[in-house]
Amino acid sequence: MRRFLIGQARKGLVDHTTRRQHHQTRSFLSLLPPSFSTNSPRAAPLVSLSRFMSSTSDMAASSDSTSSLPVTLDSINPKVLKCEYAVRGEIVNIAQKLQEDLKSNKDAYPFDEIIYCNIGNPQSLGQLPIRFFREVLALCDHSSLLDETETHGLFSTDSIDRAWKILDQIPGRATGAYSHSQGIKGLRDTIAAGIEARDGFPADPNDIFLTDGASPAVHMMMQLVLSSEKDGILCPIPQYPLYSASITLHGGSLVPYYLDEATGWGLEISDLKKQLEEARSKGITVRALVVINPGNPTGQVLAEENQRDIVNFCKQEGLVLLADEVYQENLYVPDKKFHSFKKFARSLGYGEKDMSLVSFQSVSKGYYGECGKRGGYMEVTGFTPDVREQIYKMASVNLCSNISGQILASLVMSPPKPGDDSYDSYMVERDGILSSMAKRAKTLEEALNNLEGVTCNRAEGAMYLFPRISLPQKAIEAAEAEKTAPDAFYCKRLLNATGVVVVPGSGFGQVPGTWHFRCTILPQEDKIPAIVDRLTAFHKSFMDEFRD
């Protein structure tokens, strides 16, 4: 009897898996543009891809049913299952499969390449690194070059001088050795001096924690302040999914506050207070407020008065202010300037004993775009010595961040200055990158606003546009039939028709009943016309197909 029951159970599982396989195949094929016939040669690769996806899940399900391995979806941490990160989610997975198939079936698609507009990864889309930064890195990593006569003909004098200075700050000049857990002291001195020059207020190198990009710093602060679901973090909606994911992974509760799209994604203090009071009424202790400036995914730069109000709000309510300022160099409009939250806190008279403030910076963004080097830091102010010891302990668990990233973080905060050998070429590189980004942002913004039912706020900063799309009811119903969000449905159709990868707004959060997508401005200028043409043609076809 027991064997019979097991056999019947396995048969039921196989039947369920087969049904799921057919459903996934139909779901994928339904996302193809109307011009595709599943019997045509052009559609064959996509049909094969859908079968591949189904067979892969079929094998996975079969493996799950017979596996005796100790780790299963039922046994892993449920917080991991609950965690989501849309920037590298389902649509990107489909894009990567299409890209692979394009290598052998290029003539089968209505596009000849996949254009990734889903993530802020500048160098993957053709942006060149800043020469001075790379020269210093090369000399630090291969320090014997500094003893070669030929080096002076290949490298700028200031990159050679900077490399010597940095190496002298590293014990044994060993760039392959662990450093102090907060980062190399001399590099933290340089960063603190850069912060002080930027803000006009003192910065302490002992407040600097160098990290592998900004993301580990965010995780570290979430670990510090969250102990249960009764601890909450006020987080903007829309938001960069790192925050929702890290809050979920560390067991806290996200307390949303909505940015106002009608006022250029501004922040209303009245909404902050309302959300805070509502969370407290549910027994949630709100520990911190996240603010992203310039905004991701929304691309706005906060007004100065708005920043002052936020600082005062955090002071009055006893909240840690977590300031994501990684796009501080990415500004595209003359009427907006970047000011750090620390600068506003100090200008309002709030010192170390008045409020807790953590600022995040990264070498991945700005005009440098060194995502793969994984460099960044957080400046931690307004914490008692005993709490600071705990932050240091968490940093120590990870030993240290990578040395190349640490060096880059110091270079970003202390680039060439007037009179330096590299200064003129550095300024040409920097200004060329930023002016090109501004031009690309404006071109895409205008193109999006010319589409039927699409509105897009101006791109004031960061690397993204976040247009709102008014979808026909028939499209919404078609998405519901596929059990997917309407904006995700739109983005999948866009990908399969054009090869352009964007991220649905549902992955960032949005006002219920509204739909958006995030598109980067990072493809190089010669790619922008093709993106505009593909997007325009697709959108017209999509609206015509689902018009009410």
Salt bridges, closest charged atoms under 4 A:
ASP15 OD2 - LYS11 NZ 3.23
GLU90 OE2 - LYS492 NZ 2.95
GLU100 OE1 - LYS103 NZ 3.20
ASP112 OD1 - ARG534 NH2 3.55
GLU113 OE2 - LYS527 NZ 2.88
GLU135 OE2 - ARG131 NE 2.67
ASP168 OD1 - ARG173 NH2 2.72
ASP189 OD1 - LYS185 NZ 2.75
ASP199 OD1 - ARG198 NE 2.75
ASP207 OD1 - ARG388 NH1 2.88
ASP231 OD1 - ARG287 NE 2.90
GLU261 OE1 - HIS516 NE2 2.98
GLU278 OE2 - LYS282 NZ 3.41
GLU304 OE1 - ARG308 NH2 3.79
GLU304 OE2 - HIS339 NE2 3.20
GLU305 OE1 - ARG308 NH1 3.45
GLU317 OE1 - ARG280 NH1 2.99
ASP335 OD2 - ARG458 NH2 2.70
GLU370 OE2 - ARG134 NE 2.94
GLU379 OE2 - LYS342 NZ 2.63
ASP431 OD1 - ARG430 NH2 2.94
GLU445 OE2 - LYS442 NZ 3.58
GLU452 OE2 - ARG547 NH1 2.68
GLU460 OE1 - LYS336 NZ 3.02
GLU460 OE2 - ARG458 NE 2.98
GLU525 OE1 - LYS439 NZ 3.72
ASP544 OD2 - LYS540 NZ 3.02
ASP544 OD1 - ARG547 NH2 2.68
GLU545 OE1 - ARG493 NH2 2.41
